[in-house]
Amino acid sequence: MHGPLAHFLLASLLFFPIQSSSPQQTSSSNSKQTAAADSCARKITYIQQNGNAAKPDQRPTVLTEDELNAYFAAGRVRLPAGVSQVRFALAPAQITSSLQVDFDQLTAGRRSQNPLLGLFTGVHQVQVLAHGEGSGGVAHAHIDSASLDGEQIPRFVLELFVDRLLKPKYPQASLDPAFKMPARVDTATVGKHNLTITQK
């Protein structure tokens, strides 16, 4: 049930493209985190149901940073192969994504003769800084910068990585993604520790 919207959330908050998503329940000993994940799940279900209404309620739905992080930490979203430990930090119009990436899995073991792309092998901690918003039913994002194990990756190297290694497996991969939002979502606004969604 949560697939399309979880896809939208991830694609909005990460520059790694998402093939598919599904709610995968996992047990957790942290009751606070479980409650936050359940709260996020209820809001996502509401957004989808509201989007199916003949006249959607236009009152905003606010997803908090804690809820989003708990939802992903609980394993309720299927991430791309090789991507794990995803966390988001949200500020007005700004998204910082921290994640662990096994690049050999993510790129399906593809290799390039370009020595610059030798960075993208093995398991690394990745941090991506982006800004974005959704309006008029369309989400737009721009990747400002990315680092690998704390080292900044030059923009042209990121572009090479996306073009040579990601796009063969994920044709929609982009450093400037734009896509139609599901569930009649009209706006998606990143605020301080939250994401506010309106529908119409």
KABEL-V24177 format. One record per backbone hydrogen bond with DSSP energy under -1.0 kcal/mol. CO is the residue of the C=O (numbers start at 0). NH is the residue of the N-H. If there is no record, write none. Layout:
<<CO/NH> <CO/NH>>
This chain:
<<1/5> <2/6> <3/7> <4/8> <5/9> <6/10> <7/11> <8/12> <9/13> <28/30> <29/33> <30/34> <31/35> <32/36> <33/37> <34/38> <35/39> <36/40> <37/41> <38/42> <39/43> <40/44> <41/45> <42/46> <43/47> <44/48> <45/49> <46/50> <49/52> <60/196> <62/194> <63/67> <64/68> <65/69> <66/70> <67/71> <68/72> <69/73> <70/75> <71/74> <79/82> <81/101> <83/99> <86/97> <88/95> <89/192> <90/93> <93/90> <94/129> <95/88> <96/127> <97/86> <98/125> <99/83> <100/123> <101/105> <102/106> <103/108> <104/107> <106/109> <113/116> <114/117> <116/119> <118/120> <121/102> <123/100> <124/148> <125/98> <126/146> <127/96> <128/143> <128/144> <129/94> <130/141> <132/139> <133/187> <134/137> <136/180> <137/134> <138/178> <139/132> <141/130> <144/128> <145/152> <146/126> <147/150> <150/147> <153/157> <154/158> <155/159> <156/160> <157/161> <158/162> <159/163> <160/164> <160/165> <161/166> <165/168> <165/169> <169/172> <174/142> <176/140> <178/138> <181/184> <183/199> <185/136> <186/197> <187/133> <188/195> <189/92> <190/192> <192/64> <193/190> <194/62> <195/188> <196/60> <197/185> <197/186>>
